Amino acid sequence: MNQHHGTKHLTFGQRCGRTLKHLRSTPAAARKAFPEATLKAIETAIADGETVHNAEIRLIVEAALTPGMAYSGISNRQRARELFAQYGVWDTEDNCGVLIYINLASHQVDIVADRNVGRRVSPEEWQAVCRTMTTGFASGNFHDSTLRALQQLNTLLQSHFPSTGPRSNQLPNEAILL
């Protein structure tokens, strides 16, 4: 989870700079960072993980916030929570949904977990997963660092929510590019 809790108190200049940064990050940049082969590998990693644990994972990559959201100061965490609700990650049978939200313009990753998962996994464990991604992303390695983070997350979830046998898939495994 990202430790940036909000950006509401930015100056006018900071707001304008943040907005420009998000305007420069395009959907094409997101597709370059997460091409079809990477998206398929992510889908496979999520599906494979869900055979060893009872949690449900969604991964959303957003190239940038809208200019209005960027200027208004919405934080990465706030946006992740909004998408957690919008995509129904909270709506799993055992309250065990996990959203990984990547904002490319902000260079930030947040994880939002439903209450059952949130009670058992420590903030330090979430931070370690996020760091795996952000460290790799800093060097332009989106594919391998995302897959390493998913492996790390799957192992973590398996330790807290081991599989109890075959079950229905409650959330799609495909990554979402916004």
Backbone as CSV, one residue per row, in Angstrom:
resi,resn,N_x,N_y,N_z,CA_x,CA_y,CA_z,C_x,C_y,C_z
1,MET,0.840,-1.162,0.000,0.000,0.000,0.000,0.888,1.229,0.000
2,ASN,0.467,2.184,-0.710,1.187,3.417,-0.813,0.958,4.243,0.443
3,GLN,1.936,4.977,0.864,1.796,5.782,2.072,1.412,7.226,1.778
4,HIS,1.137,7.568,0.542,0.665,8.909,0.212,-0.834,8.946,0.496
5,HIS,-1.231,9.653,1.552,-2.626,9.606,1.980,-3.489,10.705,1.384
6,GLY,-2.926,11.625,0.685,-3.753,12.639,0.066,-2.901,13.767,-0.463
7,THR,-3.463,14.500,-1.388,-2.754,15.618,-1.974,-3.658,16.838,-2.007
8,LYS,-4.593,16.916,-1.076,-5.560,18.007,-1.047,-4.914,19.361,-0.788
9,HIS,-3.763,19.416,-0.122,-3.167,20.678,0.288,-2.054,21.132,-0.643
10,LEU,-2.178,20.829,-1.906,-1.187,21.264,-2.881,-1.403,22.727,-3.226
11,THR,-0.308,23.396,-3.551,-0.421,24.776,-4.017,-0.963,24.771,-5.447
12,PHE,-1.324,25.942,-5.936,-1.813,26.062,-7.306,-0.777,25.529,-8.287
13,GLY,0.487,25.906,-8.100,1.556,25.449,-8.991,1.736,23.937,-8.941
14,GLN,1.647,23.370,-7.751,1.771,21.919,-7.604,0.608,21.209,-8.279
15,ARG,-0.585,21.767,-8.132,-1.765,21.180,-8.782,-1.602,21.201,-10.303
16,CYS,-1.133,22.325,-10.825,-0.942,22.444,-12.282,0.139,21.471,-12.760
17,GLY,1.236,21.375,-12.024,2.305,20.448,-12.394,1.826,18.999,-12.367
18,ARG,1.065,18.657,-11.337,0.525,17.297,-11.229,-0.425,17.007,-12.384
19,THR,-1.256,17.978,-12.721,-2.202,17.802,-13.820,-1.459,17.597,-15.138
20,LEU,-0.418,18.382,-15.385,0.370,18.224,-16.618,1.043,16.857,-16.673
21,LYS,1.556,16.404,-15.552,2.193,15.088,-15.489,1.202,14.002,-15.917
22,HIS,-0.039,14.109,-15.453,-1.056,13.113,-15.809,-1.509,13.276,-17.259
23,LEU,-1.539,14.498,-17.755,-1.902,14.714,-19.160,-0.878,14.095,-20.107
24,ARG,0.394,14.055,-19.686,1.459,13.512,-20.541,1.496,11.990,-20.557
25,SER,0.865,11.349,-19.606,0.843,9.883,-19.564,-0.363,9.400,-20.362
26,THR,-0.113,8.658,-21.416,-1.172,8.289,-22.346,-1.523,6.806,-22.262
27,PRO,-2.690,6.447,-22.772,-3.019,5.021,-22.867,-1.984,4.235,-23.678
28,ALA,-1.369,4.871,-24.650,-0.330,4.193,-25.440,0.861,3.830,-24.553
29,ALA,1.188,4.689,-23.596,2.283,4.389,-22.665,1.924,3.192,-21.793
30,ALA,0.660,3.103,-21.405,0.211,1.956,-20.599,0.299,0.669,-21.414
31,ARG,-0.096,0.728,-22.687,-0.012,-0.470,-23.539,1.427,-0.869,-23.809
32,LYS,2.319,0.108,-23.858,3.739,-0.200,-24.047,4.300,-0.864,-22.787
33,ALA,3.938,-0.356,-21.619,4.417,-0.928,-20.358,3.782,-2.292,-20.089
34,PHE,2.527,-2.449,-20.515,1.778,-3.689,-20.280,1.206,-4.202,-21.596
35,PRO,2.081,-4.728,-22.472,1.604,-5.252,-23.760,0.768,-6.522,-23.546
36,GLU,0.188,-6.993,-24.622,-0.717,-8.159,-24.554,-0.058,-9.370,-23.884
37,ALA,1.197,-9.630,-24.180,1.880,-10.788,-23.579,1.977,-10.637,-22.058
38,THR,2.231,-9.433,-21.600,2.293,-9.191,-20.159,0.917,-9.340,-19.530
39,LEU,-0.104,-8.821,-20.190,-1.469,-8.944,-19.662,-1.884,-10.409,-19.558
40,LYS,-1.524,-11.207,-20.558,-1.845,-12.650,-20.509,-1.084,-13.330,-19.377
41,ALA,0.189,-12.967,-19.188,0.990,-13.550,-18.102,0.408,-13.174,-16.738
42,ILE,-0.076,-11.950,-16.608,-0.725,-11.512,-15.360,-1.983,-12.328,-15.114
43,GLU,-2.795,-12.481,-16.140,-4.031,-13.271,-16.024,-3.714,-14.697,-15.563
44,THR,-2.691,-15.305,-16.155,-2.286,-16.662,-15.780,-1.800,-16.709,-14.336
45,ALA,-0.984,-15.732,-13.933,-0.463,-15.696,-12.562,-1.594,-15.555,-11.544
46,ILE,-2.578,-14.735,-11.857,-3.725,-14.572,-10.955,-4.518,-15.878,-10.880
47,ALA,-4.802,-16.467,-12.037,-5.561,-17.726,-12.065,-4.814,-18.829,-11.329
48,ASP,-3.510,-18.949,-11.552,-2.714,-19.968,-10.874,-2.722,-19.743,-9.358
49,GLY,-2.596,-18.490,-8.943,-2.606,-18.177,-7.524,-3.919,-18.544,-6.863
50,GLU,-4.981,-18.315,-7.573,-6.301,-18.589,-6.997,-6.593,-20.086,-6.878
51,THR,-5.687,-20.931,-7.364,-5.825,-22.374,-7.128,-5.180,-22.781,-5.805
52,VAL,-4.318,-21.923,-5.236,-3.636,-22.259,-3.988,-4.122,-21.451,-2.791
53,HIS,-4.973,-20.450,-3.044,-5.556,-19.670,-1.943,-7.007,-19.348,-2.271
54,ASN,-7.742,-18.905,-1.272,-9.169,-18.616,-1.449,-9.475,-17.134,-1.638
55,ALA,-8.469,-16.320,-1.872,-8.699,-14.902,-2.135,-8.958,-14.686,-3.625
56,GLU,-9.450,-13.506,-3.963,-9.702,-13.117,-5.349,-8.919,-11.846,-5.640
57,ILE,-8.164,-11.844,-6.733,-7.282,-10.721,-7.070,-7.759,-10.034,-8.346
58,ARG,-7.738,-8.701,-8.331,-7.930,-7.876,-9.543,-6.728,-6.967,-9.655
59,LEU,-6.275,-6.731,-10.874,-5.175,-5.811,-11.121,-5.639,-4.777,-12.133
60,ILE,-5.514,-3.515,-11.766,-5.918,-2.419,-12.644,-4.732,-1.496,-12.857
61,VAL,-4.441,-1.216,-14.124,-3.391,-0.278,-14.502,-4.071,0.935,-15.115
62,GLU,-3.762,2.093,-14.579,-4.319,3.328,-15.127,-3.158,4.198,-15.596
63,ALA,-3.223,4.615,-16.858,-2.157,5.448,-17.404,-2.056,6.743,-16.613
64,ALA,-3.193,7.360,-16.325,-3.211,8.643,-15.630,-4.614,8.940,-15.137
65,LEU,-4.685,9.823,-14.168,-5.975,10.331,-13.724,-6.490,11.317,-14.763
66,THR,-7.772,11.575,-14.744,-8.300,12.634,-15.598,-7.731,13.960,-15.103
67,PRO,-7.679,14.973,-15.954,-7.164,16.269,-15.488,-7.921,16.789,-14.255
68,GLY,-9.221,16.598,-14.229,-10.006,17.050,-13.082,-9.627,16.341,-11.795
69,MET,-9.444,15.033,-11.867,-9.044,14.279,-10.677,-7.645,14.684,-10.227
70,ALA,-6.731,14.823,-11.189,-5.356,15.200,-10.843,-5.327,16.576,-10.192
71,TYR,-6.043,17.523,-10.774,-6.045,18.892,-10.244,-6.729,18.967,-8.882
72,SER,-7.793,18.205,-8.712,-8.538,18.267,-7.447,-7.765,17.657,-6.282
73,GLY,-6.731,16.911,-6.571,-5.895,16.372,-5.510,-6.252,14.974,-5.061
74,ILE,-7.054,14.243,-5.850,-7.376,12.871,-5.459,-6.076,12.077,-5.321
75,SER,-5.934,11.358,-4.233,-4.717,10.580,-4.002,-4.809,9.234,-4.714
76,ASN,-3.668,8.588,-4.844,-3.629,7.255,-5.435,-4.496,6.304,-4.611
77,ARG,-4.424,6.433,-3.306,-5.203,5.579,-2.398,-6.701,5.795,-2.586
78,GLN,-7.103,7.050,-2.709,-8.521,7.349,-2.931,-8.995,6.752,-4.250
79,ARG,-8.183,6.883,-5.281,-8.552,6.328,-6.587,-8.638,4.803,-6.509
80,ALA,-7.707,4.183,-5.808,-7.733,2.723,-5.664,-9.017,2.288,-4.957
81,ARG,-9.400,2.983,-3.919,-10.636,2.647,-3.197,-11.870,2.819,-4.083
82,GLU,-11.848,3.861,-4.890,-12.953,4.096,-5.820,-13.084,2.933,-6.812
83,LEU,-11.961,2.487,-7.362,-11.975,1.382,-8.323,-12.310,0.062,-7.636
84,PHE,-11.889,-0.114,-6.388,-12.225,-1.297,-5.593,-13.746,-1.451,-5.535
85,ALA,-14.428,-0.335,-5.302,-15.897,-0.359,-5.249,-16.493,-0.502,-6.645
86,GLN,-16.008,0.279,-7.586,-16.554,0.285,-8.946,-16.488,-1.090,-9.606
87,TYR,-15.404,-1.811,-9.385,-15.232,-3.121,-10.020,-15.672,-4.281,-9.124
88,GLY,-16.326,-3.991,-8.008,-16.912,-5.024,-7.161,-15.917,-5.953,-6.503
89,VAL,-14.700,-5.477,-6.254,-13.693,-6.328,-5.632,-14.124,-6.675,-4.202
90,TRP,-14.929,-5.837,-3.612,-15.450,-6.066,-2.259,-16.524,-7.151,-2.231
91,ASP,-17.049,-7.501,-3.380,-18.235,-8.358,-3.448,-17.868,-9.829,-3.668
92,THR,-17.072,-10.391,-2.772,-16.734,-11.807,-2.860,-17.371,-12.532,-1.672
93,GLU,-17.608,-13.793,-1.868,-18.315,-14.598,-0.873,-17.672,-14.539,0.507
94,ASP,-16.356,-14.615,0.571,-15.658,-14.645,1.854,-15.013,-13.307,2.216
95,ASN,-15.426,-12.223,1.548,-14.834,-10.899,1.793,-13.320,-10.957,1.690
96,CYS,-12.875,-11.553,0.586,-11.430,-11.766,0.425,-10.910,-11.219,-0.910
97,GLY,-11.504,-10.144,-1.397,-11.037,-9.517,-2.627,-9.826,-8.632,-2.380
98,VAL,-8.909,-8.611,-3.349,-7.698,-7.793,-3.272,-7.536,-7.070,-4.605
99,LEU,-7.392,-5.754,-4.543,-7.143,-4.952,-5.740,-5.715,-4.430,-5.705
100,ILE,-5.005,-4.662,-6.806,-3.704,-4.019,-7.016,-3.958,-2.914,-8.029
101,TYR,-3.694,-1.673,-7.619,-3.912,-0.512,-8.486,-2.575,0.137,-8.804
102,ILE,-2.296,0.256,-10.097,-1.054,0.858,-10.575,-1.401,2.118,-11.349
103,ASN,-0.846,3.265,-10.912,-1.024,4.502,-11.648,0.327,4.867,-12.247
104,LEU,0.421,4.777,-13.564,1.698,4.984,-14.242,2.174,6.430,-14.175
105,ALA,1.279,7.401,-14.296,1.686,8.807,-14.251,2.256,9.175,-12.892
106,SER,1.673,8.635,-11.828,2.126,8.932,-10.466,3.285,8.052,-10.027
107,HIS,3.551,6.979,-10.781,4.571,5.997,-10.391,4.252,5.421,-9.008
108,GLN,2.964,5.100,-8.797,2.531,4.599,-7.498,1.705,3.332,-7.650
109,VAL,1.798,2.497,-6.624,1.033,1.253,-6.542,0.319,1.248,-5.201
110,ASP,-0.939,0.871,-5.208,-1.706,0.714,-3.974,-2.396,-0.631,-3.999
111,ILE,-2.532,-1.220,-2.827,-3.301,-2.446,-2.681,-4.440,-2.159,-1.720
112,VAL,-5.642,-2.500,-2.144,-6.823,-2.375,-1.291,-7.377,-3.780,-1.113
113,ALA,-7.578,-4.154,0.145,-8.068,-5.502,0.445,-9.383,-5.432,1.202
114,ASP,-10.237,-6.394,0.923,-11.496,-6.512,1.641,-11.208,-6.829,3.102
115,ARG,-12.210,-6.645,3.942,-12.012,-6.713,5.398,-11.453,-8.041,5.900
116,ASN,-11.841,-9.154,5.331,-11.335,-10.436,5.814,-9.830,-10.557,5.571
117,VAL,-9.374,-10.100,4.428,-7.942,-10.141,4.112,-7.206,-9.055,4.900
118,GLY,-7.802,-7.880,4.959,-7.169,-6.764,5.641,-6.874,-7.029,7.107
119,ARG,-7.662,-7.863,7.743,-7.450,-8.187,9.156,-6.239,-9.085,9.376
120,ARG,-5.858,-9.836,8.363,-4.808,-10.847,8.547,-3.461,-10.472,7.957
121,VAL,-3.439,-9.593,6.989,-2.190,-9.231,6.320,-1.729,-7.874,6.853
122,SER,-0.484,-7.804,7.255,0.034,-6.576,7.856,0.367,-5.526,6.786
123,PRO,0.363,-4.259,7.177,0.769,-3.200,6.238,2.170,-3.429,5.673
124,GLU,3.078,-3.976,6.480,4.439,-4.232,6.017,4.453,-5.281,4.898
125,GLU,3.582,-6.275,5.005,3.512,-7.304,3.957,2.985,-6.698,2.659
126,TRP,1.970,-5.824,2.756,1.459,-5.157,1.547,2.547,-4.274,0.949
127,GLN,3.257,-3.534,1.822,4.315,-2.644,1.343,5.385,-3.412,0.571
128,ALA,5.725,-4.602,1.039,6.751,-5.403,0.366,6.311,-5.758,-1.055
129,VAL,5.049,-6.102,-1.232,4.525,-6.420,-2.574,4.586,-5.178,-3.457
130,CYS,4.149,-4.040,-2.920,4.184,-2.790,-3.692,5.612,-2.424,-4.078
131,ARG,6.544,-2.578,-3.146,7.953,-2.260,-3.417,8.532,-3.125,-4.532
132,THR,8.136,-4.375,-4.572,8.611,-5.254,-5.645,8.250,-4.656,-6.999
133,MET,7.035,-4.131,-7.106,6.610,-3.529,-8.374,7.296,-2.197,-8.616
134,THR,7.229,-1.283,-7.656,7.756,0.054,-7.901,9.263,0.045,-8.154
135,THR,9.987,-0.848,-7.510,11.426,-0.960,-7.762,11.678,-1.403,-9.203
136,GLY,10.948,-2.409,-9.656,11.090,-2.869,-11.041,10.612,-1.841,-12.046
137,PHE,9.501,-1.170,-11.724,8.955,-0.163,-12.631,9.953,0.977,-12.831
138,ALA,10.688,1.332,-11.776,11.656,2.437,-11.860,12.720,2.173,-12.919
139,SER,13.007,0.889,-13.166,13.991,0.559,-14.198,13.321,0.131,-15.506
140,GLY,12.009,0.341,-15.597,11.287,0.020,-16.827,10.906,-1.436,-16.961
141,ASN,11.069,-2.214,-15.907,10.760,-3.637,-15.957,9.365,-3.906,-15.389
142,PHE,8.367,-3.713,-16.209,6.982,-3.875,-15.775,6.573,-5.347,-15.756
143,HIS,6.973,-6.097,-16.747,6.565,-7.495,-16.890,7.045,-8.335,-15.701
144,ASP,8.362,-8.425,-15.544,8.916,-9.304,-14.513,8.574,-8.840,-13.098
145,SER,8.619,-7.538,-12.861,8.345,-7.067,-11.497,6.883,-7.280,-11.113
146,THR,5.967,-7.151,-12.057,4.557,-7.413,-11.759,4.347,-8.896,-11.476
147,LEU,4.969,-9.747,-12.267,4.831,-11.188,-12.036,5.477,-11.623,-10.720
148,ARG,6.621,-11.024,-10.384,7.250,-11.326,-9.079,6.334,-10.887,-7.935
149,ALA,5.743,-9.721,-8.066,4.837,-9.221,-7.024,3.608,-10.113,-6.895
150,LEU,3.078,-10.586,-8.016,1.922,-11.490,-7.954,2.294,-12.812,-7.292
151,GLN,3.496,-13.321,-7.572,3.959,-14.540,-6.910,4.073,-14.312,-5.405
152,GLN,4.644,-13.188,-5.049,4.786,-12.807,-3.640,3.401,-12.712,-2.985
153,LEU,2.464,-12.062,-3.654,1.106,-11.916,-3.134,0.419,-13.269,-3.014
154,ASN,0.552,-14.106,-4.032,-0.073,-15.435,-3.983,0.467,-16.257,-2.815
155,THR,1.772,-16.186,-2.572,2.369,-16.907,-1.447,1.832,-16.364,-0.121
156,LEU,1.749,-15.063,-0.024,1.221,-14.407,1.174,-0.229,-14.820,1.427
157,LEU,-1.049,-14.773,0.386,-2.456,-15.139,0.535,-2.623,-16.629,0.837
158,GLN,-1.761,-17.441,0.254,-1.824,-18.875,0.531,-1.551,-19.152,2.013
159,SER,-0.647,-18.396,2.607,-0.332,-18.618,4.024,-1.499,-18.229,4.928
160,HIS,-2.288,-17.250,4.511,-3.419,-16.795,5.324,-4.757,-17.424,4.917
161,PHE,-4.882,-17.756,3.641,-6.141,-18.281,3.094,-5.882,-19.484,2.194
162,PRO,-5.351,-20.571,2.739,-5.037,-21.723,1.879,-6.289,-22.254,1.192
163,SER,-6.086,-22.779,0.023,-7.192,-23.331,-0.759,-7.881,-24.445,0.007
164,THR,-9.198,-24.455,-0.102,-9.994,-25.513,0.530,-10.612,-26.411,-0.533
165,GLY,-10.048,-26.357,-1.730,-10.554,-27.180,-2.824,-11.126,-26.324,-3.935
166,PRO,-11.609,-26.980,-4.976,-12.147,-26.242,-6.126,-13.283,-25.305,-5.709
167,ARG,-13.316,-24.134,-6.342,-14.382,-23.166,-6.079,-14.589,-22.322,-7.324
168,SER,-15.670,-21.598,-7.344,-15.945,-20.762,-8.518,-15.071,-19.513,-8.484
169,ASN,-14.729,-19.032,-9.660,-13.956,-17.802,-9.788,-14.926,-16.634,-9.680
170,GLN,-14.796,-15.823,-8.659,-15.766,-14.766,-8.398,-15.448,-13.443,-9.057
171,LEU,-14.187,-13.233,-9.423,-13.775,-12.003,-10.118,-12.968,-12.394,-11.349
172,PRO,-13.120,-11.657,-12.440,-12.313,-11.965,-13.630,-10.817,-11.846,-13.318
173,ASN,-10.026,-12.673,-13.956,-8.582,-12.685,-13.725,-7.831,-11.718,-14.645
174,GLU,-8.492,-11.236,-15.680,-7.833,-10.349,-16.632,-7.487,-9.010,-15.976
175,ALA,-6.291,-8.519,-16.284,-5.907,-7.168,-15.849,-6.726,-6.165,-16.648
176,ILE,-6.968,-5.032,-16.046,-7.732,-3.961,-16.694,-6.791,-2.812,-16.974
177,LEU,-6.777,-2.321,-18.198,-6.032,-1.110,-18.564,-7.027,0.027,-18.731
178,LEU,-6.846,1.061,-17.941,-7.731,2.238,-18.042,-6.995,3.384,-18.721
